[in-house]
Amino acid sequence: MPQAATTTFWRSSIGRKVVMAVTGAILFGFVLGHLAGNLTVYLGPEALNGYAVFLRQFLHGAGLWVASVDRGLNEKGYIVPGLGDAGDRLYGTK
């Protein structure tokens, strides 16, 4: 599609509805996947451990690194600059 046709599509009401439908379907699938994963807690320790292994191996663990939290805060409550614990684990410095 030429640039003008792409821009026209995104600005049209149909184009916006298509974007909304696609992003809604992706979010719905994300929520269903997490629901199924969280329900493994009722299936016993083997199922829960299997789900944990899946999360570690899915996308080579990249999904878990995106959601990592750095616990270091300074006296003002700001996150201390740097890679923190997640970076240490990723690069093997700790």
Wavefront OBJ file of the C-alpha trace (Angstrom):
o trace
v 0.000 0.000 0.000
v 1.292 3.458 -0.761
v 1.883 5.816 2.163
v -1.265 7.863 1.513
v -3.501 4.781 1.386
v -2.042 3.465 4.663
v -2.554 6.794 6.394
v -6.094 7.034 5.058
v -6.888 3.529 6.327
v -5.589 4.222 9.862
v -7.547 7.466 10.059
v -10.804 5.938 8.841
v -13.431 4.634 11.245
v -13.117 1.126 9.755
v -9.330 1.173 10.183
v -9.659 2.181 13.815
v -12.209 -0.568 14.406
v -9.895 -3.153 12.854
v -7.047 -2.037 15.129
v -9.346 -2.155 18.149
v -10.594 -5.642 17.252
v -7.089 -7.039 16.725
v -5.669 -5.570 19.936
v -8.748 -6.730 21.851
v -8.329 -10.283 20.553
v -4.643 -10.261 21.547
v -5.476 -9.001 25.045
v -8.254 -11.578 25.417
v -5.857 -14.371 24.473
v -3.267 -13.007 26.916
v -5.781 -13.034 29.767
v -7.024 -16.542 28.925
v -3.460 -17.843 28.815
v -2.692 -16.381 32.220
v -5.944 -17.715 33.636
v -5.088 -21.211 32.448
v -1.580 -20.906 33.877
v -2.774 -19.642 37.228
v -5.350 -22.415 37.499
v -2.527 -25.000 37.482
v -2.134 -24.244 41.198
v -5.191 -26.464 41.749
v -3.735 -29.341 39.707
v -0.879 -30.046 42.079
v 2.814 -29.309 42.377
v 3.820 -31.182 39.197
v 1.494 -29.103 37.026
v 2.592 -25.873 38.668
v 6.258 -26.770 38.213
v 5.557 -27.643 34.582
v 3.975 -24.227 34.078
v 6.999 -22.571 35.704
v 9.344 -24.455 33.371
v 7.216 -23.379 30.408
v 7.452 -19.725 31.460
v 11.233 -20.019 31.815
v 11.635 -21.589 28.372
v 9.016 -19.576 26.458
v 10.822 -17.004 24.289
v 14.016 -18.131 26.030
v 12.826 -16.457 29.234
v 12.482 -13.011 27.620
v 8.899 -12.644 28.859
v 10.046 -12.999 32.445
v 12.857 -10.463 32.001
v 10.411 -7.870 30.707
v 8.433 -8.212 33.926
v 11.417 -8.241 36.303
v 11.364 -5.795 39.178
v 14.428 -4.047 40.572
v 14.155 -3.925 44.360
v 16.767 -1.205 44.877
v 15.414 2.195 45.894
v 17.309 5.235 47.078
v 16.385 7.399 50.065
v 13.804 9.311 47.971
v 12.074 6.121 46.841
v 13.398 6.240 43.272
v 14.712 3.167 41.496
v 18.498 3.089 41.644
v 19.926 3.449 38.103
v 21.494 0.343 36.611
v 20.466 -3.137 35.643
v 19.912 -4.293 39.201
v 19.164 -7.888 40.154
v 17.571 -8.738 36.801
v 20.673 -7.624 34.928
v 22.945 -9.448 37.352
v 21.047 -12.695 36.788
v 20.900 -12.161 33.033
v 24.623 -11.483 32.648
v 25.788 -13.815 35.407
v 27.553 -11.175 37.508
v 25.982 -12.337 40.783
l 1 2 3 4 5 6 7 8 9 10 11 12 13 14 15 16 17 18 19 20 21 22 23 24 25 26 27 28 29 30 31 32 33 34 35 36 37 38 39 40 41 42 43 44 45 46 47 48 49 50 51 52 53 54 55 56 57 58 59 60 61 62 63 64 65 66 67 68 69 70 71 72 73 74 75 76 77 78 79 80 81 82 83 84 85 86 87 88 89 90 91 92 93 94
